[in-house]
Amino acid sequence: MRITDSFRFRVVTENLNRSRERLTDLQEQLASGKRINRPSDDPEASSNAMKLRSILETNFQFQENIQDGITQLTAQEEALNQVYEILAQVKEITLEGASDSVTIKSSLAQQLELILDNILEIANTKFNGKYIFGGTETLNKPFALNENVIKFDVDEPVVDYRGNLGKWNRQINENTTVEVNLNGKEVFDQAAGDGVNIFQMIYDIKRLMEQEDTKGVNAKIEDVDKGIEQILKSFLKVGTRKQLVLFNDDRFMTQNIQVRASMSNLEDTDFGEAFIAFKAEENALNSALSAGARVISPSLIDFLGPV
Amino acid sequence: MGGFGIRAAFDIGRKSLRAQLAGLNVTGNNIANVNTKGYSRQEVTLASDFPMKTPDGVFGTGVKLEGVRRIRDKLVDRQLRNEIHTKSKNEALERVLNQIETTFNEPSETGLRVLISQFFDNFYNLANDPENSTTRFNLRESSKVLIEAFHRIDDQLQVLSDDIDFELRRSVERLNSLAAQVAELNTEIVSFEGASKGTANDLRDKRDIAIDEISEFIDIFPLEKPNGMVDVAAQAQTLVTSNFPVSLEVTTRSENGNLISEVIVTETGNVFEANNGKIFALVQARNEIIPHFRERLNILANELITKVNSIHRTGVGLQGTAMEIPKDNDFFTGNNAGNIDLSQAIKDDVNAIAAASRVDTILPNGEVITSGAPGDNKIALEIANLKQERVLSNGTESLLDFFNAIIGEVGIAAKEAQDNVRNEEQIITQFQNIRDSTSGVSLDEEFVNLIKFQRGFQTGARLITTIDDMFETLINM
């Protein structure tokens, strides 16, 4: 083949260009730490990496929902714990009132009045701006004392429930929502079946004590036990939900580690490999430069004197 | 005088000097044009002159200058041009696709994908805390950012389309001027070659350069006619016939509501067809590729608007702010990436964002009171769950899947164009090397020629002085 000057120059320039192009590419990979900087670098890997990133982001949001759920459930748990402790007190007082030593009954009744206020306050607990036992009526006090009953002893429930049965659902994974609230009705006011209306029960015991009806008080002990059981059930319900929610959080944490690892495999520069490639390419460029310099310069002119 | 005369010897010397001088001339021209684009190396063609028959035998009569020829391989020219239009097509496509890729700006933490994701996440946050106005403000802000991103991408694709139109017009102008050049050179070459013997080497080089450049724009079939003129034909129409160039222009017409740009022949108004080259690529990018991606983006935006609205419509905003449910209880307005916007009600008041489901109470007098509970998050949760729902492509893709597929498509197309360009570059280099190997100037070779012709000239001159001496000897006899 006849090698002409433009041929020689082209070969040299193109080798240098190619080498520099590869170096720039490797340099970008090393500097950004990413093997893929735009989809066309590797469409398949980039598409997979985007899917994985979406999974991570979605998991992250589910974990946020989970955290929020845990916060709400914990608030309910704490309130229920307080109610439980108070009901234990109610049981003591009731047992005391059921015995025949009459003298202290009025003071027991006074204690019960305070306890009623106390438990009402807990039932109206506000957490993060929301009444936690009001269902989805979160902005108004769910329980209100019926003044008519207190003042005129009319035959009406002592406490009105003004909330609703609405649920606070939290999406904890793609397919599952968990209720993170118990409404006030199911916690405090299960008139039907095995349940009791805790406010009414306390008020009734108080009234019986005031009337010194020992028999009547005695008959109420069973109700107090039912009330305690009712609170324990709610407590258990909240605990089970918390468990489920936490289990999902763990699952996401494990999954996230795996997803991050796969993403890194797809996207991240293998520094060792990239650096070796960079070094090799640098050597190639240096060789191309020195070879180019030698190929370009000599000409017959250099070897012939003036003619 | 019979036989071989001294005058004939003088003649040999004279012809020799002339031939060597011509050789030097051509060598000089080659050296001077070593870096001229498209220059083909030239060569003097020398032949021994017609011999003279004498009683003493047959004698040569020296050298004859037959002409100067251009060294060119027409087959390589044709092969090279075939690759050139494929390369420039792919180069143009690569540029457009890279720009589309840049417009979408993925993978990134600020691209549309993340913004869509954040939009839904903010609905989850609203579901977690529906009474809180901060979550509502956050949701409204993230919706605004998402809307802006849709607008920005849509605008940029439009700008890209306009840029391509501009480039298309410029390319067509250049193509017109090249066609005119070829036609003019056709005329010049014929008149030049008719008037003198030999070929119009430099004019032919110029014409080849022009045809090379034409093949960057469109796929062509140049055909040299016996008279030396070249006709340049494209797919269905001719571009140059002898000394008549065709004039092209770009027009825009409406097709199915979209504006389409076309290259037409000015005289006839017919569409000028090209199957390859830069012009083909630009028309394809302008009329098909960009509209395709805009359409995909519009589908995405429209689905987002429709699905979010259909759920949002069934909900109610936060009560307690004189809630009157607007007739059109929508979240978004618009129906594509260019006009998507927030509903006026939500722009005015974040509490108009519906997180709660709606409860209609019918009063005894028949009046309907619509209400909702402030802590109800049913609607917010339903909208948030749209993120996972497979709502597109016949229920196989979620909004994010659909968007990822768009990015995948851009990436694959851009990579393909890039790979094609790299391949073509290598092939073209091969052909250019072959062409150079034949037609290129080698300075070493020319330097040798220089010395060769110089020596030839010196010796030729010596021949003449020698014969002159002999004459003098004769005269002084």
Contacts between the chains, C-beta under 8 A, distances in Angstrom:
chain1	res1	chain2	res2	distance
A	1	B	437	5.3
A	2	B	437	4.7
A	2	B	438	7.2
A	2	B	440	7.9
A	2	B	442	6.7
A	2	B	445	8.0
A	3	B	437	7.1
A	3	B	442	7.0
A	4	B	41	7.9
A	4	B	436	5.0
A	4	B	437	6.4
A	4	B	440	3.3
A	4	B	441	6.0
A	4	B	442	4.4
A	5	B	34	5.8
A	5	B	440	6.9
A	5	B	441	6.3
A	5	B	442	5.9
A	5	B	443	5.2
A	6	B	34	7.4
A	6	B	35	7.4
A	6	B	436	5.3
A	6	B	440	5.0
A	6	B	441	7.4
A	7	B	433	5.5
A	7	B	436	4.3
A	7	B	437	6.4
A	7	B	440	5.9
A	10	B	429	7.0
A	10	B	432	6.7
A	10	B	433	7.1
A	10	B	436	7.3
A	11	B	433	7.6
A	14	B	429	6.2
A	36	B	107	7.2
A	38	B	101	5.6
A	38	B	102	7.9
A	38	B	106	7.8
A	38	B	411	7.4
A	38	B	414	7.9
A	39	B	101	6.2
A	39	B	106	6.3
A	39	B	107	7.5
A	39	B	407	5.3
A	39	B	408	6.8
A	39	B	410	6.1
A	39	B	411	2.8
A	39	B	414	7.1
A	40	B	97	7.5
A	40	B	98	7.4
A	40	B	101	6.1
A	40	B	410	7.6
A	40	B	411	4.7
A	40	B	412	7.7
A	40	B	414	3.7
A	40	B	415	4.2
A	40	B	418	6.3
A	41	B	411	8.0
A	41	B	415	7.8
A	42	B	415	7.9
A	43	B	408	5.7
A	43	B	411	3.7
A	43	B	412	4.4
A	43	B	415	5.5
A	46	B	107	6.5
A	46	B	407	7.6
A	46	B	408	7.5
A	46	B	411	5.8
A	47	B	404	6.1
A	47	B	405	7.9
A	47	B	407	7.1
A	47	B	408	4.2
A	47	B	411	7.1
A	49	B	107	6.6
A	50	B	106	6.9
A	50	B	107	5.9
A	50	B	113	6.7
A	50	B	404	4.9
A	50	B	407	6.6
A	51	B	401	7.9
A	51	B	404	6.3
A	53	B	107	7.0
A	53	B	113	8.0
A	54	B	113	7.3
A	54	B	117	6.6
A	54	B	400	5.3
A	54	B	404	7.4
A	57	B	114	7.4
A	57	B	117	5.0
A	57	B	121	7.5
A	58	B	117	7.4
A	58	B	387	6.9
A	58	B	388	7.2
A	61	B	120	7.8
A	61	B	121	4.4
A	61	B	124	5.3
A	64	B	121	7.6
A	64	B	124	7.0
A	64	B	125	7.1
A	64	B	128	7.4
A	65	B	124	5.7
A	65	B	127	7.7
A	65	B	128	6.1
A	68	B	128	4.2
A	68	B	129	7.3
A	128	B	129	7.3
A	128	B	132	7.9
A	129	B	131	6.1
A	129	B	132	6.7
A	130	B	131	6.1
A	130	B	375	6.2
A	134	B	375	7.2
A	135	B	373	7.0
A	135	B	375	7.0
A	136	B	356	7.1
A	136	B	373	3.5
A	136	B	374	7.0
A	136	B	375	3.7
A	136	B	376	4.0
A	136	B	377	7.8
A	137	B	373	5.3
A	137	B	374	7.0
A	137	B	375	6.6
A	138	B	131	5.6
A	138	B	373	7.4
A	138	B	374	5.4
A	138	B	375	3.3
A	139	B	131	6.1
A	139	B	320	7.1
A	139	B	374	4.7
A	139	B	375	7.5
A	164	B	373	6.0
A	166	B	373	5.3
A	166	B	375	6.3
A	166	B	376	5.5
A	168	B	375	6.4
A	168	B	377	6.8
A	169	B	127	7.4
A	169	B	377	6.5
A	169	B	378	7.4
A	169	B	381	5.9
A	170	B	127	7.5
A	170	B	128	6.6
A	171	B	124	6.3
A	171	B	127	7.1
A	171	B	381	6.0
A	171	B	384	6.6
A	171	B	385	6.5
A	174	B	388	5.3
A	177	B	381	7.0
A	267	B	107	7.8
A	299	B	443	5.9
A	299	B	444	6.1
A	299	B	447	7.3
A	300	B	443	7.6
A	300	B	444	4.6
A	300	B	447	4.6
A	300	B	448	6.8
A	301	B	443	7.6
A	301	B	447	6.1
A	304	B	447	7.4
A	304	B	451	7.6
A	307	B	450	7.8
A	307	B	451	6.1
A	307	B	454	6.5
